[in-house]
Amino acid sequence: MSIIKTEKSEFPTSVQVLIVGAGACGTIAALAANERGAETLILERDAKPMGNTSLSGGQIPAGGTRLQRAAGLLDDTPELLYQDILAKAHGECDHEIARHIAYAAPKTIEWLVDRYKLPLSCVLDFQYPGHSRPHMHASPSRYGAELLTVLVAAVEAEGIPIAASAQVTDLFADASGRIAGVRVRRPDGATEEIGCEALILACNGYGGNKAMLAKYIPDGVDLFYEGHAGNQGDAVIWGEALGASIKDMGSFQGHGAVCTPHGMHLAWGHATEGGFHVNQEGRRFSNENAGYSEQALKLYRQPGHVAWAIWDERCERVAIQQHSHVLANESGAIKRFDSAEAMAKAIGCDASVLKNTIETVKKIAEGKAKDEFGRDFTTKPGLKPPYLMSKIMGALTHTQGGLEINKEMRVLRKDGTPFPNLYAGGGAARGLSGPADWGYLSGSGLLMATNAGRLAGEAAAAQVGK
Ligand SMILES: Cc1cc2nc3c(=O)[nH]c(=O)nc-3n(C[C@H](O)[C@H](O)[C@H](O)COP(=O)(O)OP(=O)(O)OC[C@H]3O[C@@H](n4cnc5c(N)ncnc54)[C@H](O)[C@@H]3O)c2cc1C
C-alpha cells in the first residue's frame, strides 16, 4: 500500500469517479455519482462484494422519514438523532459532521426506497440503547447481506461496472495531493493502472489489521474480530502517507454478546427486554443496557474472558427478529433451562450465587431494590422460566477512527484544507463515536456509510462535471 508521487495524467484506462470498495458506502456513492452523469467505476478486492455491510444487521437510523410517519411514528426528527449521537459520544465527535449526517439521513432513506426500490421499513418494536426514538430502518430479514444484495443489484441495473477481484494497492498523486489514478492487483499478481478525476475511498477501516489494532486500539486487539477480513486499513495507510488528518483512531464498535465458540452475535433485544449477563461465578458485572459496544471490553475483563447471557421467551420473541439471532439459534448456541440450578450446572458456578443474582434482578425489576450498576430494570417485566442462556464473548466488529472529512466528504489535510479530488465515507472516514468504544450509537456504522456515500458521490460528480 503506497502513494506513488507522479505528475503523469495519462493512464491506459480512465474514469471520472473511481470508488474503492463495494460495500454500502461504495455502492451508494456510485448510484449518486452515476445519477449526476458521472462515468463511475467501483473496484472491489473480493470476488463477490461482501464487506462488513453483508455481516451487519443492516439497520440504518434516520429521524423523521416518510416511512416513519406512514407507520405512525410522528415525533422523530433529524435533530433528535443528532442529539442522540452527541449524547452517546459524550459530545466528543465532530458536531458539524454529526449534524450534517443526521440531517441528510431522511433524504438518503427515501431516495433509496423511491428511486432504487430498497425494501426498507421501520423497526418500531425495538429501541436500541441511546435511541430516544426507534430510529432504525431495515430490510425484511434485518440482515446486511440482504441490504448489500439489493444495493449491488441497483448498481448493476444502472449499468455501473463493479470490477471484482481488483485490490487497489497504490494511489498515484501529484505534488499537490491530487489523485491521478490507482494501481490494482489481480489475484494472479497482474497489475493494472486506472486514471480518475475524483477518487472515493469506501474501503472501510482497520479492524482486520492486527498490527494497526495493536498500535491504535491495544485494549481491543485480543477481542474476537467479527468483521470482514478485507478491512486492512488501506484508507488510513494512504491517508497517512499523503499527510491527511486522521482522527479518533482508538474508536471502535464492539459487541458484548457474541456466542462462543460459534462466532455470531445475539440480537441486543435479549438484553434490553430484561435479560442480563453473568460471569463464570454467576455474578452480574455491568449495566448491560449502557450499550453493546462498551459491553465487549467489560465482558473481556471477566475471568476467562467469557460470560453467560440469560433471558426468557418474551425477550426471545423480540431478539429472534434479527438474522444473527436466528443463526445463533440454528447453530445450537442458545439453550433452554427450567431452573437456576440447571443453569448454574451448565456454567459451573455455585447455584446459590446465580439464584441470588436472579432474585436480585427480579427485585430491581419490581422496584424493590436499586441496581449496583445503575441499570433500570423497571420498564420491562421480570424474567420467567424457562430461561434461555448462551455462553458469550466480547468482539470488535469495526473501527470508527479514520480520515477527517468535511461536509462534502472531502478528505482534509492536517491544516484543515481539503485535498483536491479525494473523498472518503463509511468506515474509511472518521466516525461519529468520539475517541473510544463507549461512544458508538447503534446504527452509526451504516448511518455513516449510507449518507457519506450519497454525499461523496454527489460532490465527486459535481466536481468532475465542471
Ligand atoms: C457483525 C456486524 C454487525 C453490524 N451491525 C450493524 C448494524 O446493524 N447497523 C449499523 O449501522 N452498522 C452495523 N455494523 C457496521 C457496518 O457493517 C459498517 O459500519 C458498514 O457496513 C461500513 O460500510 P462500508 O461500505 O464503509 O464498508 P464495507 O461494507 O466493509 O465495504 C468495504 C469494501 O471495501 C473493500 N476493500 C477494502 N480494501 C480494498 C482495496 N484495497 N481495494 C478494493 N477493495 C477494498 C472490502 O472488500 C469491502 O467490500 C455491523 C458490523 C458488523 C461486523
The ligand as a MOL file (V3000), in Angstrom:
LIG
                    3D

  0  0  0     0  0            999 V3000
M  V30 BEGIN CTAB
M  V30 COUNTS 53 58 0 0 0
M  V30 BEGIN ATOM
M  V30 1 C -21.3120 -8.1950 12.8420 0
M  V30 2 C -21.5580 -6.7530 12.4740 0
M  V30 3 C -22.8030 -6.1920 12.7440 0
M  V30 4 C -23.0500 -4.8520 12.4070 0
M  V30 5 N -24.3320 -4.3480 12.5510 0
M  V30 6 C -24.5950 -3.0660 12.1510 0
M  V30 7 C -25.9410 -2.5190 12.1620 0
M  V30 8 O -26.9300 -3.2110 12.3930 0
M  V30 9 N -26.1120 -1.1950 11.8490 0
M  V30 10 C -25.0400 -0.4250 11.5060 0
M  V30 11 O -25.2090 0.7740 11.2670 0
M  V30 12 N -23.7860 -0.9280 11.4020 0
M  V30 13 C -23.5400 -2.2180 11.7010 0
M  V30 14 N -22.2680 -2.7160 11.5710 0
M  V30 15 C -21.2350 -1.8450 10.9930 0
M  V30 16 C -21.4440 -1.7270 9.4800 0
M  V30 17 O -21.4700 -3.0250 8.9210 0
M  V30 18 C -20.3360 -0.9230 8.8360 0
M  V30 19 O -20.1300 0.2800 9.5420 0
M  V30 20 C -20.6750 -0.5850 7.3890 0
M  V30 21 O -21.1130 -1.7470 6.7160 0
M  V30 22 C -19.4760 0.0130 6.6920 0
M  V30 23 O -19.7500 0.0870 5.3020 0
M  V30 24 P -18.5620 0.3940 4.3090 0
M  V30 25 O -19.1630 0.4680 2.9610 0
M  V30 26 O -17.7820 1.5470 4.8110 0
M  V30 27 O -17.5990 -0.8740 4.4280 0
M  V30 28 P -17.7450 -2.3860 3.9280 0
M  V30 29 O -19.1300 -2.8250 3.8400 0
M  V30 30 O -16.8140 -3.2050 4.7760 0
M  V30 31 O -17.1820 -2.3140 2.4490 0
M  V30 32 C -15.8110 -2.0360 2.2000 0
M  V30 33 C -15.3820 -2.8090 0.9750 0
M  V30 34 O -14.0890 -2.3640 0.5810 0
M  V30 35 C -13.3690 -3.4820 0.0920 0
M  V30 36 N -11.9370 -3.1390 0.1330 0
M  V30 37 C -11.1610 -2.9450 1.2110 0
M  V30 38 N -9.9190 -2.6110 0.8310 0
M  V30 39 C -9.9090 -2.5940 -0.5200 0
M  V30 40 C -8.9040 -2.3240 -1.5020 0
M  V30 41 N -7.6420 -2.0020 -1.1500 0
M  V30 42 N -9.2300 -2.4150 -2.8210 0
M  V30 43 C -10.5050 -2.7500 -3.2030 0
M  V30 44 N -11.4890 -3.0140 -2.3000 0
M  V30 45 C -11.1920 -2.9260 -0.9800 0
M  V30 46 C -13.7770 -4.6060 1.0340 0
M  V30 47 O -13.5300 -5.8740 0.4700 0
M  V30 48 C -15.2630 -4.3050 1.2190 0
M  V30 49 O -16.0680 -4.9940 0.2770 0
M  V30 50 C -22.0020 -4.0530 11.8640 0
M  V30 51 C -20.7530 -4.6420 11.5990 0
M  V30 52 C -20.5350 -5.9830 11.8870 0
M  V30 53 C -19.2070 -6.6010 11.5470 0
M  V30 END ATOM
M  V30 BEGIN BOND
M  V30 1 1 1 2
M  V30 2 1 2 3
M  V30 3 2 2 52
M  V30 4 2 3 4
M  V30 5 1 4 5
M  V30 6 1 4 50
M  V30 7 2 5 6
M  V30 8 1 6 7
M  V30 9 1 6 13
M  V30 10 2 7 8
M  V30 11 1 7 9
M  V30 12 1 9 10
M  V30 13 2 10 11
M  V30 14 1 10 12
M  V30 15 2 12 13
M  V30 16 1 13 14
M  V30 17 1 14 15
M  V30 18 1 14 50
M  V30 19 1 15 16
M  V30 20 1 16 17
M  V30 21 1 16 18
M  V30 22 1 18 19
M  V30 23 1 18 20
M  V30 24 1 20 21
M  V30 25 1 20 22
M  V30 26 1 22 23
M  V30 27 1 23 24
M  V30 28 2 24 25
M  V30 29 1 24 26
M  V30 30 1 24 27
M  V30 31 1 27 28
M  V30 32 2 28 29
M  V30 33 1 28 30
M  V30 34 1 28 31
M  V30 35 1 31 32
M  V30 36 1 32 33
M  V30 37 1 33 34
M  V30 38 1 33 48
M  V30 39 1 34 35
M  V30 40 1 35 36
M  V30 41 1 35 46
M  V30 42 1 36 37
M  V30 43 1 36 45
M  V30 44 2 37 38
M  V30 45 1 38 39
M  V30 46 1 39 40
M  V30 47 2 39 45
M  V30 48 1 40 41
M  V30 49 2 40 42
M  V30 50 1 42 43
M  V30 51 2 43 44
M  V30 52 1 44 45
M  V30 53 1 46 47
M  V30 54 1 46 48
M  V30 55 1 48 49
M  V30 56 2 50 51
M  V30 57 1 51 52
M  V30 58 1 52 53
M  V30 END BOND
M  V30 END CTAB
M  END
